[in-house]
Amino acid sequence: MNYVKKKELIQLLDRVSEIDKIVFETVNGEEYAASNEDILVEGLREPFQKLIPKTTWTKYDYAIKYGQLTLLGIQKDADGQSQLIIGIDEEETTFITTTEALFQLFERIHMGNYSSFLMESDENFDLLNYNFKYWFKGKLADTDVLLRTVIEKGQPIARCFASQRYQQIDNHILMYCTVWALDTLKFNFKLTSQKVMHSSMKLSFESDKIFDIDGIGKLSYGFSVINSESKSHSVELLPTCNIQNVDGTRVSIILDRTIKIRHLGNSIEPVIKKILELKHLPEHVERAIEVIISVKNEKINPFLAYKIQQSLIDIIGKKAFSTYIDKYTQVSSENTYSLLEFFGRLHEIPVQNEDKQILIESLYWSTLNSFSKK
C-alpha cells in the first residue's frame, strides 16, 4: 500500500540543518521517532524516498556577496539551453546555472535579453564577462546574495539567486509538515499525483471519504501542495473537490481558501502554523457541498457560456482556445446541461501549463460560488 511509518518519516529531516532541527523539535519529531504506526496517507513511499536529504539530491546554500562570483564560461545544458559556468571564491566546485537562476541573476541589472543574446555565441564571451565584472565584481560587489545550489547526478547546479532573507521552506520540510498535518485529521488520504524535481514539487492528495449528493453524483475532497525552492512563487496549499457527475463526466475544482506561505522571514514557526490550517479542510468541503447543492439545477445559458469562454481565453490565450473551439461551441450550444456537467465537458481542454490549469479550476469554483450568492 506504500505507507510510510512515523519513525521513517523523520528521515526527511536533516538535523545537521538548523531549520530541520527546529522542525523536528516543534513538529512531533521525538514522538514520531519512537512510533511504529503508519501515516494514514497511501502512496507516500516513492516521493518520501526521493526527498530524503542527500539521497537523490545534495543541496547547499552559500550566503555570499556578488563580488565572490566568477564567470568561467558558457555551456549547453541537457535541454540545449546556454548556461553560465560560475565559480565562488575559495571554492573548488564550479556550477552550471539553470534558466531560472540566470533570469534571477540578470533581472537585478535589467540585462536579461542582452545577456541571452551574448550567450548565443562563444565569440561574445569577452563582452559578457566584461559586463559580469562591471556589475557583480564592481557596482554590486558588496551586495549580499543567497546562492542556492544542488548536486544532481554528479552535476553541481546553481539553481537560485535570492535575498538572504529568503526562507528555505524546502520540499523535504514541506512534505514532512504536510503529512504530519494530514495525519492529525485522522482521515485516510491517498497521494493521487506527484511531480518532484530538485527545486519544485507538486503533490495532490485525496480523502477516501466519498459524499453522495442526490442529483449530482459523488464528491471527494483533498488538496494539492505546490512549492518552489528557487524563488518562483510562494508555497501554496490548494483545497480541492473532485466531482463525479451522474453523466460520467468529472470536474476538479479548487476552492477559494488557498493557503499561501511566502519564502521570507527568519523563523519556521509561522510556516508550521500556516500548514496547520489544513485542519479546516473538512469545513471548506462542507461549504463546497452547500454551494454545489444550491446551484445543482442551474442551467448553462448563452450569456454564461460566452462569459466563461472569454475567461478561458484570458487564461490560455486565443490560439490555444482555438484548438478547442468546435468542442466548446458544441457543448455551449446545449442549454440542458447543469453547470457541473458543463464544466465536466470543459475539463477536456488541453492545458499544458500547470499554473493555467490552476486558474481554470479556480474559475469553476468562482462561477459556482457567484451563482450561489444570487
C-alpha positions in Angstrom: 0.0 0.0 0.0 3.1 2.2 0.0 2.5 3.5 3.5 5.3 5.2 5.5 5.8 4.7 9.2 6.1 7.7 11.5 9.6 6.7 12.6 10.6 6.6 9.0 9.2 10.0 8.2 11.7 11.8 10.4 14.4 10.7 7.9 13.1 13.7 5.9 14.7 16.0 8.4 18.4 16.6 8.2 19.2 17.5 11.8 22.6 19.0 10.8 20.4 21.9 9.4 19.3 24.4 11.9 15.8 24.7 10.3 15.4 21.0 10.2 16.3 20.7 13.8 13.6 23.3 14.7 11.0 21.4 12.7 12.0 18.2 14.5 11.6 19.8 17.9 8.4 21.7 17.0 6.5 19.1 14.9 6.4 15.9 17.0 9.9 14.7 16.0 10.6 12.8 19.2 7.1 11.2 19.2 7.4 10.1 15.6 10.9 8.7 16.1 9.5 6.3 18.7 6.4 5.3 16.8 5.9 2.3 14.6 2.5 3.5 13.4 1.7 4.0 9.7 1.0 7.5 8.5 -2.6 7.5 7.2 -1.6 8.5 3.7 -1.3 5.9 0.9 1.3 6.2 -1.8 4.0 8.2 0.0 6.8 5.8 -0.4 8.2 7.0 -3.7 8.3 10.8 -3.1 9.4 10.1 0.5 12.4 8.2 -0.6 13.3 10.7 -3.2 13.2 13.6 -0.8 15.3 12.2 2.0 18.2 14.7 2.2 21.4 13.7 0.4 19.8 10.7 -1.3 18.6 12.0 -4.7 20.0 15.5 -4.4 22.6 17.1 -2.2 21.7 20.8 -1.6 23.8 23.6 -0.2 23.2 27.3 0.2 26.0 29.9 0.0 25.4 33.2 1.8 27.9 35.3 -0.1 28.4 38.7 -1.8 28.1 39.1 -5.6 31.8 40.0 -5.7 32.7 36.4 -4.7 31.2 35.1 -8.0 33.4 34.5 -11.1 32.2 33.8 -14.6 34.2 30.9 -16.0 32.4 30.0 -19.2 29.3 29.1 -21.2 27.9 25.6 -21.6 24.8 24.0 -23.0 22.6 22.2 -20.5 20.7 18.9 -21.2 17.9 20.8 -22.9 20.3 22.6 -25.3 20.0 25.9 -23.5 23.0 28.1 -23.0 24.0 28.5 -19.3 26.8 30.1 -17.3 29.6 28.2 -15.6 30.3 30.1 -12.4 32.7 29.7 -9.5 32.8 31.0 -5.9 35.9 32.5 -4.4 37.8 29.8 -2.3 35.5 27.0 -3.5 36.8 24.3 -5.9 33.4 23.3 -7.2 32.0 25.1 -10.3 28.3 25.3 -11.0 26.2 25.4 -14.2 23.2 27.7 -13.9 19.5 26.9 -14.6 17.4 29.2 -16.9 15.5 30.4 -13.9 18.7 31.2 -11.9 20.0 33.1 -15.0 16.9 35.2 -15.1 17.2 36.0 -11.3 20.9 36.9 -11.7 20.4 39.4 -14.6 17.0 40.6 -13.5 18.6 42.9 -10.9 20.6 44.8 -13.6 17.9 44.6 -16.3 20.2 42.7 -18.6 18.1 39.6 -19.3 17.6 39.9 -23.0 21.1 41.3 -23.7 22.7 38.5 -21.7 20.7 35.9 -23.6 21.9 37.5 -26.9 25.6 37.5 -25.7 25.3 33.8 -24.7 24.3 32.7 -28.2 27.9 32.7 -29.4 31.3 32.0 -27.8 32.6 35.0 -29.7 30.6 37.2 -27.3 32.1 35.8 -24.1 34.6 38.6 -23.5 31.9 41.2 -23.7 29.6 39.1 -21.5 32.5 38.7 -19.0 33.1 42.5 -19.1 29.5 43.2 -18.1 29.6 40.5 -15.5 32.7 42.0 -13.9 31.4 45.6 -14.2 28.2 44.8 -12.3 29.0 41.8 -10.0 32.7 42.5 -9.3 32.2 46.2 -9.3 28.9 48.0 -8.7 27.3 45.2 -6.7 30.4 43.6 -5.3 29.5 44.2 -1.7 25.8 43.3 -2.1 24.6 40.2 -0.2 23.1 37.3 -2.2 22.0 33.8 -1.3 23.2 31.3 -3.9 21.2 28.0 -3.7 22.9 25.0 -5.2 22.2 21.3 -5.8 24.2 18.3 -7.0 22.1 16.2 -9.3 23.6 13.0 -10.9 27.0 14.4 -10.0 26.4 17.8 -11.7 26.7 20.9 -9.4 23.9 23.3 -10.3 23.4 27.0 -9.4 19.6 26.9 -9.1 18.7 30.2 -7.5 19.9 33.7 -6.6 17.8 35.1 -3.8 17.9 37.6 -1.0 19.5 36.4 2.2 16.1 36.9 3.8 14.8 34.0 1.7 13.2 31.4 4.0 14.3 27.9 2.9 10.9 26.1 3.0 12.4 23.2 1.1 10.4 20.2 -0.3 11.5 17.7 2.3 10.5 20.0 5.1 7.2 20.8 3.4 6.4 17.2 2.8 7.1 16.3 6.5 4.9 19.1 7.8 2.1 18.5 5.3 1.9 14.8 6.0 2.1 15.4 9.7 -0.8 17.9 9.4 -2.8 15.4 7.4 -2.3 12.7 9.9 -3.8 14.9 12.6 -7.1 14.9 10.7 -7.4 11.1 11.3 -8.8 10.5 7.8 -7.3 8.2 5.3 -5.7 10.1 2.3 -4.2 8.8 -0.9 -1.4 10.5 -2.9 -3.1 10.7 -6.3 -0.3 12.5 -8.3 3.2 13.7 -7.8 5.8 15.8 -9.5 9.0 16.1 -7.6 12.1 17.8 -9.0 15.2 19.2 -7.3 13.7 22.7 -6.9 10.0 22.2 -7.3 7.2 19.9 -6.1 3.5 19.3 -6.6 1.7 16.7 -4.6 -2.0 16.0 -4.8 -3.9 14.2 -2.1 -7.5 12.9 -2.0 -9.5 11.7 1.0 -11.2 8.3 0.9 -14.3 9.8 2.2 -17.0 10.0 -0.5 -20.1 12.1 -0.4 -23.1 11.0 -2.4 -25.0 14.1 -3.5 -28.5 13.5 -4.8 -29.0 14.5 -8.4 -25.3 15.4 -8.8 -23.1 12.4 -8.2 -20.1 11.6 -5.9 -17.8 14.2 -4.4 -14.4 13.5 -2.8 -12.0 16.1 -1.4 -8.4 16.7 -0.9 -5.7 19.3 -1.6 -2.6 20.0 -3.6 0.6 21.4 -2.3 2.9 23.3 -4.6 6.4 24.6 -3.8 9.4 26.1 -5.5 12.8 26.2 -3.8 14.1 28.7 -6.4 12.0 31.8 -5.6 9.5 31.5 -8.4 6.4 31.6 -6.2 5.1 31.0 -2.7 4.2 27.7 -1.1 0.5 27.0 -2.0 -1.9 24.6 -0.3 -4.9 24.4 -2.5 -8.1 22.7 -1.1 -9.8 20.8 -3.9 -13.0 18.9 -4.7 -13.3 16.2 -7.3 -16.9 15.6 -8.6 -18.0 12.5 -10.5 -21.2 13.7 -12.2 -24.1 11.4 -12.8 -23.5 11.6 -16.6 -19.9 10.2 -16.1 -18.0 13.5 -16.5 -15.5 14.6 -13.8 -14.8 18.1 -12.5 -11.8 19.1 -10.4 -12.3 22.5 -8.7 -10.0 24.5 -6.5 -11.8 26.2 -3.6 -11.1 29.8 -2.6 -9.4 29.1 0.7 -5.9 28.8 -0.6 -3.1 28.8 2.0 -0.1 30.8 0.8 3.2 30.9 2.5 5.9 33.4 1.4 9.6 32.4 1.3 10.6 35.2 3.6 11.3 35.6 7.3 13.7 34.4 9.9 11.6 31.7 11.6 10.0 28.5 10.5 7.3 28.6 13.2 4.8 30.8 11.2 5.2 28.4 8.3 4.2 25.4 10.5 1.2 27.4 11.9 0.1 28.1 8.3 0.3 24.5 7.3 -1.8 23.5 10.3 -4.7 25.4 8.7 -5.2 22.2 6.8 -7.3 21.1 9.8 -10.0 23.3 8.4 -10.2 21.3 5.2 -13.4 19.5 6.2 -15.1 22.8 6.9 -14.2 24.0 3.4 -15.7 20.9 1.9 -19.0 21.3 3.8 -19.2 24.8 2.4 -18.5 23.5 -1.1 -21.2 20.9 -0.8 -23.7 23.6 0.3 -22.8 25.7 -2.8 -23.0 22.8 -5.2 -26.4 21.7 -3.9 -27.7 25.3 -4.1 -26.8 25.5 -7.8 -27.3 21.9 -9.0 -30.4 22.9 -11.1 -28.7 25.9 -12.6 -28.6 25.5 -16.4 -26.0 26.9 -18.8 -27.2 29.7 -21.0 -25.7 31.6 -24.0 -24.6 34.6 -21.9 -22.9 32.5 -19.2 -21.3 30.3 -21.9 -19.8 33.4 -23.6 -18.6 34.8 -20.3 -16.8 31.6 -19.4 -15.4 31.4 -22.9 -13.9 34.8 -22.5 -12.5 33.9 -19.1 -10.9 30.8 -20.6 -9.4 32.8 -23.4 -7.9 35.3 -20.9 -6.2 32.3 -19.2 -5.0 30.2 -22.1 -5.0 32.6 -25.0 -6.9 32.7 -28.3 -4.5 30.4 -30.1 -4.8 27.6 -27.5 -8.5 28.0 -27.2 -9.0 27.9 -31.0 -8.0 24.2 -30.9 -11.0 23.6 -28.7 -13.5 25.9 -30.2 -15.5 23.3 -32.1 -15.9 21.2 -29.0 -16.8 24.3 -26.9 -19.4 25.5 -29.4 -21.0 22.1 -29.4 -21.2 21.9 -25.6 -22.2 25.5 -25.0 -25.0 25.4 -27.6 -26.8 23.0 -25.4 -28.9 24.7 -22.7 -29.8 21.4 -20.9 -26.5 21.0 -19.1 -26.2 21.8 -15.5 -23.2 23.9 -14.6 -21.3 20.9 -13.2 -22.0 18.8 -16.3 -20.8 21.7 -18.5 -17.6 22.0 -16.5 -17.1 18.3 -16.8 -17.1 18.6 -20.5 -14.7 21.6 -20.4 -12.3 19.5 -18.4 -11.0 18.2 -21.7 -9.4 21.5 -22.5 -5.8 20.7 -23.3 -3.8 22.9 -20.9 -0.1 22.2 -20.7 0.8 25.0 -18.2 0.2 23.9 -14.6 -0.4 27.5 -13.4 -3.1 28.0 -16.0 -4.8 24.7 -15.1 -5.0 26.0 -11.5 -6.6 29.2 -12.8 -9.2 27.2 -14.8 -10.1 25.0 -11.8 -10.4 28.1 -9.6 -12.6 29.7 -12.3 -15.1 26.8 -12.0 -15.4 27.4 -8.3 -15.7 31.2 -8.6 -18.6 30.7 -11.1 -20.4 28.2 -8.9 -19.9 30.5 -5.9 -21.2 33.6 -7.7 -24.4 31.7 -8.6 -24.9 30.5 -5.0 -24.9 34.2 -3.8 -27.7 35.3 -6.2 
